[in-house]
Amino acid sequence: MDRIIRDAFELVRTINPELLYSLALQHKANQQQRNS
């Protein structure tokens, strides 16, 4: 299972880095909201 996720992650990073970037920003924003 772990390997599938890693493979999918690599695939997205290759094909659609913008999506990965926006997801990371969203995750960061969610963490900041929880902390405050």
Secondary structure, 3 states (H helix, E strand, C coil): CHHHHHHHHHHHHHHCHHHHHHHHHHHHHHHHHHHC
